[in-house]
Amino acid sequence: MLALLATEPGPGGAPGDLGEARLLQGAAHSIWKAVGIPLFGSRSFNAAHAECELRVLSGLPGSDAAESFLQGSLLDLDTAVRRALDGPERTAPRPP
């Protein structure tokens, strides 16, 4: 659901962050695989996922969408949750 929200336009009509949305989908995919049956067959959850995917793939080149998904799938649970709640700016690696 947070991935879908990331596709929504921001203040002043700024476009949503489709790359971030796809990254969050990649993270969610990995988490769901670890939990078991994806989305427990829920139409409600699947509808948000499908709408997000449609928006992302309509607005990003396929290679960019695939890379974002891959990057999200590589996040561990703690990092994925922090990223979903805090956004990309606050969870980027800090310089040493």
C-alpha positions in Angstrom: 0.0 0.0 0.0 2.9 2.4 0.8 4.3 1.7 -2.7 1.0 2.8 -4.3 1.0 5.9 -2.2 4.5 6.7 -3.5 3.1 7.0 -7.0 0.6 9.7 -6.0 1.5 13.3 -7.0 3.1 15.4 -4.4 2.5 19.0 -3.3 1.9 21.3 -6.2 1.4 18.4 -8.6 4.9 17.1 -8.4 5.0 13.6 -9.9 5.1 10.7 -7.6 8.3 8.7 -7.1 7.8 5.7 -9.4 11.3 4.4 -8.8 10.7 4.4 -5.0 7.4 2.8 -5.5 9.0 -0.1 -7.5 11.8 -0.4 -4.9 9.2 -0.8 -2.2 7.4 -3.4 -4.3 10.7 -5.3 -4.5 11.1 -5.2 -0.8 7.5 -6.3 -0.2 8.0 -9.2 -2.7 10.9 -10.5 -0.7 9.1 -10.2 2.6 6.0 -11.9 1.3 8.1 -14.8 -0.1 9.5 -15.2 3.4 6.0 -15.1 5.0 4.4 -17.6 2.7 1.5 -17.4 0.3 1.7 -14.0 -1.4 -0.9 -11.6 -0.1 -2.8 -14.6 1.3 -4.9 -14.4 -1.9 -6.4 -11.1 -0.8 -8.0 -9.2 -3.6 -7.7 -6.0 -1.6 -3.9 -6.3 -1.2 -3.5 -7.6 -4.8 -5.5 -4.7 -6.3 -3.1 -2.1 -4.7 -0.1 -4.0 -5.9 -1.4 -4.3 -9.4 -2.4 -0.6 -9.6 1.1 0.4 -8.4 2.8 -1.9 -10.9 0.6 -0.5 -13.7 1.5 3.1 -12.8 5.2 2.3 -12.5 5.5 0.4 -15.7 3.5 3.1 -17.5 5.9 5.8 -16.4 9.3 4.2 -16.1 11.5 2.4 -18.7 11.4 -1.3 -18.1 15.1 -1.4 -17.2 14.7 1.3 -14.5 11.7 -0.5 -13.1 13.5 -3.8 -13.0 16.6 -2.2 -11.3 14.4 -0.5 -8.7 12.6 -3.8 -8.0 15.9 -5.6 -7.7 17.3 -3.0 -5.3 14.2 -3.3 -3.1 14.4 -7.1 -3.1 17.9 -6.9 -1.7 16.9 -4.9 1.4 16.7 -6.7 4.7 13.5 -6.4 6.8 14.7 -3.6 9.1 16.0 -1.5 6.2 12.9 -2.1 4.1 10.6 -1.0 7.0 12.8 2.1 7.7 12.8 3.0 4.0 9.0 2.6 3.8 8.4 4.8 6.8 11.2 7.4 6.4 11.7 7.6 2.7 14.8 7.3 0.6 16.5 10.6 1.8 16.6 9.5 5.4 17.7 6.0 4.8 20.5 6.5 2.3 23.9 5.2 3.4 25.7 7.8 5.4 29.3 8.8 4.5 31.9 7.5 6.9 
